[in-house]
Amino acid sequence: MPPRKKSFWGTPGGIFLIVFGSVAFLGFICVGLVTIGRISDRNAVEQLDVQVTSCTGTGSVATIGYTVKNTGSEARRVTLKVEYRDASGARLDTDTAYVGSVPAGDTVRGEESTILNASTSGAITCKIVRVS
């Protein structure tokens, strides 16, 4: 009987192709899931209407008032990144406000105070620079 010919898949090249192909496929799936997650997060953030309602600074303490309206169909946990600037536009500090859960169709009002890295004697501005 003639010797049996080895299958390509049992050779080093075939094994390499199986391993490389599997890793590439899993990588493709992971990238796809991350992309879908980012698009979903972006869409969810777009369903939030965030407004600054007040901004005060006294000495080294700044206070921002805000509203967060959830126009989406699901409750959302919301975090705000706030930037404080002096009258000349120089950044005094940044802070993070954890709003918590905002029910679908509801508006949450909040206020957050922070101790600034620098004291201010004049007017300040408060800006929400990121919503997540």
C-alpha positions in Angstrom: 0.0 0.0 0.0 1.3 3.5 -0.8 1.9 5.8 2.1 -1.0 8.1 2.8 -0.6 11.7 1.8 -0.7 14.1 4.7 -3.5 16.7 4.7 -2.5 20.4 4.3 -4.2 21.2 7.6 -1.8 18.9 9.5 1.3 20.6 8.1 3.0 23.6 9.9 1.6 25.9 7.2 -1.9 24.7 7.8 -1.7 24.9 11.5 -0.3 28.4 11.2 -3.2 29.4 8.9 -5.7 27.9 11.4 -4.2 29.8 14.4 -3.7 33.1 12.5 -7.1 32.9 10.9 -8.8 32.3 14.3 -6.9 35.2 16.0 -7.8 37.5 13.1 -11.4 36.5 13.2 -11.6 37.1 17.0 -9.9 40.4 16.6 -12.4 41.4 13.9 -15.3 40.5 16.2 -13.8 42.4 19.2 -13.3 45.5 17.1 -16.8 45.3 15.8 -18.3 45.0 19.3 -16.3 47.9 20.5 -17.4 50.0 17.6 -21.0 49.1 18.2 -20.6 50.0 21.9 -19.2 53.4 21.0 -21.9 54.2 18.6 -24.5 53.1 21.1 -22.9 55.3 23.8 -22.7 58.2 21.4 -26.4 57.8 20.5 -27.3 57.6 24.2 -25.4 60.8 25.0 -27.1 62.6 22.1 -30.4 61.8 23.9 -29.3 64.0 26.8 -29.9 67.7 27.0 -27.5 69.3 29.5 -27.7 72.9 30.4 -25.8 75.1 32.9 -28.3 77.0 35.0 -26.0 78.9 37.3 -22.3 79.5 37.9 -20.8 81.3 40.9 -17.4 81.7 42.4 -16.5 83.0 45.8 -12.8 83.0 46.8 -11.6 79.5 46.0 -15.1 77.8 45.8 -17.0 77.5 42.5 -20.5 76.2 42.2 -22.3 75.1 39.1 -26.0 74.5 38.7 -27.2 72.3 35.9 -30.1 70.4 34.4 -30.0 67.1 32.6 -33.0 66.1 30.5 -33.1 62.5 29.2 -35.0 62.5 25.9 -34.3 58.8 25.4 -36.5 55.7 26.1 -34.2 54.2 28.8 -32.8 55.5 32.1 -29.2 56.7 31.8 -26.4 57.1 34.3 -24.8 60.5 33.6 -21.4 61.9 34.4 -20.4 65.5 33.6 -16.9 67.0 33.3 -17.0 70.7 34.2 -14.4 73.4 33.4 -14.1 76.6 35.4 -12.5 79.7 33.9 -11.8 83.2 35.2 -12.9 86.4 33.5 -9.9 86.5 31.2 -10.7 82.9 30.0 -7.9 81.2 31.8 -8.8 77.8 33.1 -9.0 77.7 36.9 -9.9 74.0 37.4 -11.9 71.0 36.1 -14.2 68.7 38.1 -16.4 65.7 37.6 -20.1 65.7 38.6 -21.7 62.3 39.0 -25.4 63.0 38.3 -26.6 59.4 38.7 -29.5 57.8 37.0 -31.8 60.0 34.9 -35.1 58.3 34.1 -36.4 58.3 30.5 -38.3 61.5 29.7 -37.3 63.1 33.0 -35.2 66.1 33.9 -32.8 66.1 36.9 -31.5 69.3 38.5 -28.3 69.4 40.4 -25.6 71.6 41.9 -21.9 70.8 42.3 -19.3 72.8 44.3 -15.6 72.4 44.1 -12.6 74.0 45.7 -10.6 75.6 42.9 -6.8 75.3 42.5 -6.6 79.1 42.4 -8.7 81.8 44.1 -10.8 84.1 42.0 -11.8 87.6 42.8 -14.0 88.3 39.7 -16.6 86.6 37.7 -16.1 83.0 36.5 -17.6 80.9 33.8 -18.6 77.3 34.1 -18.8 75.0 31.1 -19.7 71.4 30.7 -17.0 70.0 28.4 -18.0 66.3 28.4 -21.1 64.3 29.0 -20.9 60.5 29.5 
